[in-house]
Amino acid sequence: MNIRISKTKYLNGLQCKKLLWYIYNEPTAIPEPDEATQAVFEQGYLVGDYSKKLFSKGIEVDHTKSFLAIVAY
């Protein structure tokens, strides 16, 4: 099994192991976020974009790769 993990999924797993299980095994059982939660997500995207500008020499991890490939990076 080729499991891919993003920063968000990793943080989900730290906060709640059961949520991480659902993300990979039964993602349709997770309800869609409400408007307030979605607004928080949008702010997070803006912070991410700003951090890329602020730390332009930083390295963005490609979350489309497998977990082992990311760790080896």
C-alpha positions, 0 to 999 in steps of 0.5 A: 500500500502506497500511503501519502501523507500531507502536513494536514493529515500528519497534524490530524493524526497527532490530534486524533488517531481515529480521524487519521484512520477515517481519512484513509479508510472511510473518507466519506464518513467525515462530514463537510466543514461548516462555513466558519470552519471553511473560513479558518481553512481559507485563512490557513491557505493565506498564511501558507502563501504568505510564508512562501513569500516570507521564506522564499528560500525554504523548501516546500515538501511535495505531499504527493510522494509517499511518506518514506520518500518525504522522510528520506528527503 
